[in-house]
């Protein structure tokens, strides 16, 4: 009885050791998976920060471009008014009322 009990305990111990090795392997796989995910997340975080900076630069460039467009439109409007005024002057100069 004593030897049989000892043998049962030995078998149980081997079974527990085998299960522990399996759990250790699974945990190591999970650790590796999490390390890989952390690495990907870190790279993604850097990319997001870079995109944020680039977006801010593009928004500033867009703002400057829109301001330039407004300035160009104002200048264009003033030029069109000057052209219209010059056309009126030319028309008045060419009208028969100024002929001798």
Phi and psi in radians as a Rosetta constraint file:
Dihedral C 1 N 2 CA 2 C 2 CIRCULARHARMONIC -1.182 0.35
Dihedral N 2 CA 2 C 2 N 3 CIRCULARHARMONIC -0.749 0.35
Dihedral C 2 N 3 CA 3 C 3 CIRCULARHARMONIC -1.182 0.35
Dihedral N 3 CA 3 C 3 N 4 CIRCULARHARMONIC -0.654 0.35
Dihedral C 3 N 4 CA 4 C 4 CIRCULARHARMONIC -1.136 0.35
Dihedral N 4 CA 4 C 4 N 5 CIRCULARHARMONIC -0.708 0.35
Dihedral C 4 N 5 CA 5 C 5 CIRCULARHARMONIC -1.100 0.35
Dihedral N 5 CA 5 C 5 N 6 CIRCULARHARMONIC -0.740 0.35
Dihedral C 5 N 6 CA 6 C 6 CIRCULARHARMONIC -1.104 0.35
Dihedral N 6 CA 6 C 6 N 7 CIRCULARHARMONIC -0.750 0.35
Dihedral C 6 N 7 CA 7 C 7 CIRCULARHARMONIC -1.130 0.35
Dihedral N 7 CA 7 C 7 N 8 CIRCULARHARMONIC -0.702 0.35
Dihedral C 7 N 8 CA 8 C 8 CIRCULARHARMONIC -1.107 0.35
Dihedral N 8 CA 8 C 8 N 9 CIRCULARHARMONIC -0.745 0.35
Dihedral C 8 N 9 CA 9 C 9 CIRCULARHARMONIC -1.159 0.35
Dihedral N 9 CA 9 C 9 N 10 CIRCULARHARMONIC -0.650 0.35
Dihedral C 9 N 10 CA 10 C 10 CIRCULARHARMONIC -1.131 0.35
Dihedral N 10 CA 10 C 10 N 11 CIRCULARHARMONIC -0.765 0.35
Dihedral C 10 N 11 CA 11 C 11 CIRCULARHARMONIC -1.111 0.35
Dihedral N 11 CA 11 C 11 N 12 CIRCULARHARMONIC -0.719 0.35
Dihedral C 11 N 12 CA 12 C 12 CIRCULARHARMONIC -1.114 0.35
Dihedral N 12 CA 12 C 12 N 13 CIRCULARHARMONIC -0.710 0.35
Dihedral C 12 N 13 CA 13 C 13 CIRCULARHARMONIC -1.089 0.35
Dihedral N 13 CA 13 C 13 N 14 CIRCULARHARMONIC -0.760 0.35
Dihedral C 13 N 14 CA 14 C 14 CIRCULARHARMONIC -1.118 0.35
Dihedral N 14 CA 14 C 14 N 15 CIRCULARHARMONIC -0.690 0.35
Dihedral C 14 N 15 CA 15 C 15 CIRCULARHARMONIC -1.111 0.35
Dihedral N 15 CA 15 C 15 N 16 CIRCULARHARMONIC -0.770 0.35
Dihedral C 15 N 16 CA 16 C 16 CIRCULARHARMONIC -1.101 0.35
Dihedral N 16 CA 16 C 16 N 17 CIRCULARHARMONIC -0.754 0.35
Dihedral C 16 N 17 CA 17 C 17 CIRCULARHARMONIC -1.073 0.35
Dihedral N 17 CA 17 C 17 N 18 CIRCULARHARMONIC -0.723 0.35
Dihedral C 17 N 18 CA 18 C 18 CIRCULARHARMONIC -1.119 0.35
Dihedral N 18 CA 18 C 18 N 19 CIRCULARHARMONIC -0.758 0.35
Dihedral C 18 N 19 CA 19 C 19 CIRCULARHARMONIC -1.130 0.35
Dihedral N 19 CA 19 C 19 N 20 CIRCULARHARMONIC -0.672 0.35
Dihedral C 19 N 20 CA 20 C 20 CIRCULARHARMONIC -1.108 0.35
Dihedral N 20 CA 20 C 20 N 21 CIRCULARHARMONIC -0.728 0.35
Dihedral C 20 N 21 CA 21 C 21 CIRCULARHARMONIC -1.078 0.35
Dihedral N 21 CA 21 C 21 N 22 CIRCULARHARMONIC -0.719 0.35
Dihedral C 21 N 22 CA 22 C 22 CIRCULARHARMONIC -1.112 0.35
Dihedral N 22 CA 22 C 22 N 23 CIRCULARHARMONIC -0.793 0.35
Dihedral C 22 N 23 CA 23 C 23 CIRCULARHARMONIC -1.094 0.35
Dihedral N 23 CA 23 C 23 N 24 CIRCULARHARMONIC -0.724 0.35
Dihedral C 23 N 24 CA 24 C 24 CIRCULARHARMONIC -1.077 0.35
Dihedral N 24 CA 24 C 24 N 25 CIRCULARHARMONIC -0.740 0.35
Dihedral C 24 N 25 CA 25 C 25 CIRCULARHARMONIC -1.125 0.35
Dihedral N 25 CA 25 C 25 N 26 CIRCULARHARMONIC -0.761 0.35
Dihedral C 25 N 26 CA 26 C 26 CIRCULARHARMONIC -1.100 0.35
Dihedral N 26 CA 26 C 26 N 27 CIRCULARHARMONIC -0.732 0.35
Dihedral C 26 N 27 CA 27 C 27 CIRCULARHARMONIC -1.124 0.35
Dihedral N 27 CA 27 C 27 N 28 CIRCULARHARMONIC -0.707 0.35
Dihedral C 27 N 28 CA 28 C 28 CIRCULARHARMONIC -1.116 0.35
Dihedral N 28 CA 28 C 28 N 29 CIRCULARHARMONIC -0.720 0.35
Dihedral C 28 N 29 CA 29 C 29 CIRCULARHARMONIC -1.050 0.35
Dihedral N 29 CA 29 C 29 N 30 CIRCULARHARMONIC -0.740 0.35
Dihedral C 29 N 30 CA 30 C 30 CIRCULARHARMONIC -1.145 0.35
Dihedral N 30 CA 30 C 30 N 31 CIRCULARHARMONIC -0.722 0.35
Dihedral C 30 N 31 CA 31 C 31 CIRCULARHARMONIC -1.049 0.35
Dihedral N 31 CA 31 C 31 N 32 CIRCULARHARMONIC -0.802 0.35
Dihedral C 31 N 32 CA 32 C 32 CIRCULARHARMONIC -1.079 0.35
Dihedral N 32 CA 32 C 32 N 33 CIRCULARHARMONIC -0.733 0.35
Dihedral C 32 N 33 CA 33 C 33 CIRCULARHARMONIC -1.089 0.35
Dihedral N 33 CA 33 C 33 N 34 CIRCULARHARMONIC -0.755 0.35
Dihedral C 33 N 34 CA 34 C 34 CIRCULARHARMONIC -1.191 0.35
Dihedral N 34 CA 34 C 34 N 35 CIRCULARHARMONIC -0.645 0.35
Dihedral C 34 N 35 CA 35 C 35 CIRCULARHARMONIC -1.089 0.35
Dihedral N 35 CA 35 C 35 N 36 CIRCULARHARMONIC -0.750 0.35
Dihedral C 35 N 36 CA 36 C 36 CIRCULARHARMONIC -1.110 0.35
Dihedral N 36 CA 36 C 36 N 37 CIRCULARHARMONIC -0.746 0.35
Dihedral C 36 N 37 CA 37 C 37 CIRCULARHARMONIC -1.125 0.35
Dihedral N 37 CA 37 C 37 N 38 CIRCULARHARMONIC -0.693 0.35
Dihedral C 37 N 38 CA 38 C 38 CIRCULARHARMONIC -1.068 0.35
Dihedral N 38 CA 38 C 38 N 39 CIRCULARHARMONIC -0.747 0.35
Dihedral C 38 N 39 CA 39 C 39 CIRCULARHARMONIC -1.073 0.35
Dihedral N 39 CA 39 C 39 N 40 CIRCULARHARMONIC -0.793 0.35
Dihedral C 39 N 40 CA 40 C 40 CIRCULARHARMONIC -1.094 0.35
Dihedral N 40 CA 40 C 40 N 41 CIRCULARHARMONIC -0.734 0.35
Dihedral C 40 N 41 CA 41 C 41 CIRCULARHARMONIC -1.123 0.35
Dihedral N 41 CA 41 C 41 N 42 CIRCULARHARMONIC -0.668 0.35
Dihedral C 41 N 42 CA 42 C 42 CIRCULARHARMONIC -1.121 0.35
Dihedral N 42 CA 42 C 42 N 43 CIRCULARHARMONIC -0.778 0.35
Dihedral C 42 N 43 CA 43 C 43 CIRCULARHARMONIC -1.099 0.35
Dihedral N 43 CA 43 C 43 N 44 CIRCULARHARMONIC -0.744 0.35
Dihedral C 43 N 44 CA 44 C 44 CIRCULARHARMONIC -1.114 0.35
Dihedral N 44 CA 44 C 44 N 45 CIRCULARHARMONIC -0.670 0.35
Dihedral C 44 N 45 CA 45 C 45 CIRCULARHARMONIC -1.088 0.35
Dihedral N 45 CA 45 C 45 N 46 CIRCULARHARMONIC -0.756 0.35
Dihedral C 45 N 46 CA 46 C 46 CIRCULARHARMONIC -1.095 0.35
Dihedral N 46 CA 46 C 46 N 47 CIRCULARHARMONIC -0.739 0.35
Dihedral C 46 N 47 CA 47 C 47 CIRCULARHARMONIC -1.114 0.35
Dihedral N 47 CA 47 C 47 N 48 CIRCULARHARMONIC -0.721 0.35
Dihedral C 47 N 48 CA 48 C 48 CIRCULARHARMONIC -1.091 0.35
Dihedral N 48 CA 48 C 48 N 49 CIRCULARHARMONIC -0.758 0.35
Dihedral C 48 N 49 CA 49 C 49 CIRCULARHARMONIC -1.092 0.35
Dihedral N 49 CA 49 C 49 N 50 CIRCULARHARMONIC -0.749 0.35
Dihedral C 49 N 50 CA 50 C 50 CIRCULARHARMONIC -1.071 0.35
Dihedral N 50 CA 50 C 50 N 51 CIRCULARHARMONIC -0.754 0.35
Dihedral C 50 N 51 CA 51 C 51 CIRCULARHARMONIC -1.147 0.35
Dihedral N 51 CA 51 C 51 N 52 CIRCULARHARMONIC -0.628 0.35
Dihedral C 51 N 52 CA 52 C 52 CIRCULARHARMONIC -1.090 0.35
Dihedral N 52 CA 52 C 52 N 53 CIRCULARHARMONIC -0.798 0.35
Dihedral C 52 N 53 CA 53 C 53 CIRCULARHARMONIC -1.118 0.35
Dihedral N 53 CA 53 C 53 N 54 CIRCULARHARMONIC -0.796 0.35
Dihedral C 53 N 54 CA 54 C 54 CIRCULARHARMONIC -1.083 0.35
Dihedral N 54 CA 54 C 54 N 55 CIRCULARHARMONIC -0.705 0.35
Dihedral C 54 N 55 CA 55 C 55 CIRCULARHARMONIC -1.084 0.35
Dihedral N 55 CA 55 C 55 N 56 CIRCULARHARMONIC -0.740 0.35
Dihedral C 55 N 56 CA 56 C 56 CIRCULARHARMONIC -1.085 0.35
Dihedral N 56 CA 56 C 56 N 57 CIRCULARHARMONIC -0.719 0.35
Dihedral C 56 N 57 CA 57 C 57 CIRCULARHARMONIC -1.132 0.35
Dihedral N 57 CA 57 C 57 N 58 CIRCULARHARMONIC -0.726 0.35
Dihedral C 57 N 58 CA 58 C 58 CIRCULARHARMONIC -1.153 0.35
Dihedral N 58 CA 58 C 58 N 59 CIRCULARHARMONIC -0.681 0.35
Dihedral C 58 N 59 CA 59 C 59 CIRCULARHARMONIC -1.096 0.35
Dihedral N 59 CA 59 C 59 N 60 CIRCULARHARMONIC -0.717 0.35
Dihedral C 59 N 60 CA 60 C 60 CIRCULARHARMONIC -1.123 0.35
Dihedral N 60 CA 60 C 60 N 61 CIRCULARHARMONIC -0.767 0.35
Dihedral C 60 N 61 CA 61 C 61 CIRCULARHARMONIC -1.092 0.35
Dihedral N 61 CA 61 C 61 N 62 CIRCULARHARMONIC -0.695 0.35
Dihedral C 61 N 62 CA 62 C 62 CIRCULARHARMONIC -1.114 0.35
Dihedral N 62 CA 62 C 62 N 63 CIRCULARHARMONIC -0.741 0.35
Dihedral C 62 N 63 CA 63 C 63 CIRCULARHARMONIC -1.044 0.35
Dihedral N 63 CA 63 C 63 N 64 CIRCULARHARMONIC -0.804 0.35
Dihedral C 63 N 64 CA 64 C 64 CIRCULARHARMONIC -1.093 0.35
Dihedral N 64 CA 64 C 64 N 65 CIRCULARHARMONIC -0.750 0.35
Dihedral C 64 N 65 CA 65 C 65 CIRCULARHARMONIC -1.111 0.35
Dihedral N 65 CA 65 C 65 N 66 CIRCULARHARMONIC -0.752 0.35
Dihedral C 65 N 66 CA 66 C 66 CIRCULARHARMONIC -1.105 0.35
Dihedral N 66 CA 66 C 66 N 67 CIRCULARHARMONIC -0.680 0.35
Dihedral C 66 N 67 CA 67 C 67 CIRCULARHARMONIC -1.120 0.35
Dihedral N 67 CA 67 C 67 N 68 CIRCULARHARMONIC -0.736 0.35
Dihedral C 67 N 68 CA 68 C 68 CIRCULARHARMONIC -1.102 0.35
Dihedral N 68 CA 68 C 68 N 69 CIRCULARHARMONIC -0.700 0.35
Dihedral C 68 N 69 CA 69 C 69 CIRCULARHARMONIC -1.109 0.35
Dihedral N 69 CA 69 C 69 N 70 CIRCULARHARMONIC -0.756 0.35
Dihedral C 69 N 70 CA 70 C 70 CIRCULARHARMONIC -1.070 0.35
Dihedral N 70 CA 70 C 70 N 71 CIRCULARHARMONIC -0.737 0.35
Dihedral C 70 N 71 CA 71 C 71 CIRCULARHARMONIC -1.081 0.35
Dihedral N 71 CA 71 C 71 N 72 CIRCULARHARMONIC -0.782 0.35
Dihedral C 71 N 72 CA 72 C 72 CIRCULARHARMONIC -1.107 0.35
Dihedral N 72 CA 72 C 72 N 73 CIRCULARHARMONIC -0.694 0.35
Dihedral C 72 N 73 CA 73 C 73 CIRCULARHARMONIC -1.131 0.35
Dihedral N 73 CA 73 C 73 N 74 CIRCULARHARMONIC -0.710 0.35
Dihedral C 73 N 74 CA 74 C 74 CIRCULARHARMONIC -1.097 0.35
Dihedral N 74 CA 74 C 74 N 75 CIRCULARHARMONIC -0.800 0.35
Dihedral C 74 N 75 CA 75 C 75 CIRCULARHARMONIC -1.083 0.35
Dihedral N 75 CA 75 C 75 N 76 CIRCULARHARMONIC -0.717 0.35
Dihedral C 75 N 76 CA 76 C 76 CIRCULARHARMONIC -1.088 0.35
Dihedral N 76 CA 76 C 76 N 77 CIRCULARHARMONIC -0.761 0.35
Dihedral C 76 N 77 CA 77 C 77 CIRCULARHARMONIC -1.066 0.35
Dihedral N 77 CA 77 C 77 N 78 CIRCULARHARMONIC -0.795 0.35
Dihedral C 77 N 78 CA 78 C 78 CIRCULARHARMONIC -1.088 0.35
Dihedral N 78 CA 78 C 78 N 79 CIRCULARHARMONIC -0.711 0.35
Dihedral C 78 N 79 CA 79 C 79 CIRCULARHARMONIC -1.121 0.35
Dihedral N 79 CA 79 C 79 N 80 CIRCULARHARMONIC -0.723 0.35
Dihedral C 79 N 80 CA 80 C 80 CIRCULARHARMONIC -1.101 0.35
Dihedral N 80 CA 80 C 80 N 81 CIRCULARHARMONIC -0.679 0.35
Dihedral C 80 N 81 CA 81 C 81 CIRCULARHARMONIC -1.114 0.35
Dihedral N 81 CA 81 C 81 N 82 CIRCULARHARMONIC -0.738 0.35
Dihedral C 81 N 82 CA 82 C 82 CIRCULARHARMONIC -1.099 0.35
Dihedral N 82 CA 82 C 82 N 83 CIRCULARHARMONIC -0.729 0.35
Dihedral C 82 N 83 CA 83 C 83 CIRCULARHARMONIC -1.085 0.35
Dihedral N 83 CA 83 C 83 N 84 CIRCULARHARMONIC -0.785 0.35
Dihedral C 83 N 84 CA 84 C 84 CIRCULARHARMONIC -1.070 0.35
Dihedral N 84 CA 84 C 84 N 85 CIRCULARHARMONIC -0.754 0.35
Dihedral C 84 N 85 CA 85 C 85 CIRCULARHARMONIC -1.097 0.35
Dihedral N 85 CA 85 C 85 N 86 CIRCULARHARMONIC -0.762 0.35
Dihedral C 85 N 86 CA 86 C 86 CIRCULARHARMONIC -1.102 0.35
Dihedral N 86 CA 86 C 86 N 87 CIRCULARHARMONIC -0.697 0.35
Dihedral C 86 N 87 CA 87 C 87 CIRCULARHARMONIC -1.103 0.35
Dihedral N 87 CA 87 C 87 N 88 CIRCULARHARMONIC -0.688 0.35
Dihedral C 87 N 88 CA 88 C 88 CIRCULARHARMONIC -1.107 0.35
Dihedral N 88 CA 88 C 88 N 89 CIRCULARHARMONIC -0.753 0.35
Dihedral C 88 N 89 CA 89 C 89 CIRCULARHARMONIC -1.091 0.35
Dihedral N 89 CA 89 C 89 N 90 CIRCULARHARMONIC -0.804 0.35
Dihedral C 89 N 90 CA 90 C 90 CIRCULARHARMONIC -1.084 0.35
Dihedral N 90 CA 90 C 90 N 91 CIRCULARHARMONIC -0.740 0.35
Dihedral C 90 N 91 CA 91 C 91 CIRCULARHARMONIC -1.100 0.35
Dihedral N 91 CA 91 C 91 N 92 CIRCULARHARMONIC -0.743 0.35
Dihedral C 91 N 92 CA 92 C 92 CIRCULARHARMONIC -1.146 0.35
Dihedral N 92 CA 92 C 92 N 93 CIRCULARHARMONIC -0.671 0.35
Dihedral C 92 N 93 CA 93 C 93 CIRCULARHARMONIC -1.167 0.35
Dihedral N 93 CA 93 C 93 N 94 CIRCULARHARMONIC -0.570 0.35
Dihedral C 93 N 94 CA 94 C 94 CIRCULARHARMONIC -1.532 0.35
Dihedral N 94 CA 94 C 94 N 95 CIRCULARHARMONIC -0.118 0.35
Dihedral C 94 N 95 CA 95 C 95 CIRCULARHARMONIC -1.250 0.35
Dihedral N 95 CA 95 C 95 N 96 CIRCULARHARMONIC 2.681 0.35
Dihedral C 95 N 96 CA 96 C 96 CIRCULARHARMONIC -1.136 0.35
Dihedral N 96 CA 96 C 96 N 97 CIRCULARHARMONIC -0.320 0.35
Dihedral C 96 N 97 CA 97 C 97 CIRCULARHARMONIC -1.159 0.35
Dihedral N 97 CA 97 C 97 N 98 CIRCULARHARMONIC -0.390 0.35
Dihedral C 97 N 98 CA 98 C 98 CIRCULARHARMONIC -1.606 0.35
Dihedral N 98 CA 98 C 98 N 99 CIRCULARHARMONIC -0.029 0.35
Dihedral C 98 N 99 CA 99 C 99 CIRCULARHARMONIC -1.345 0.35
Dihedral N 99 CA 99 C 99 N 100 CIRCULARHARMONIC 2.564 0.35
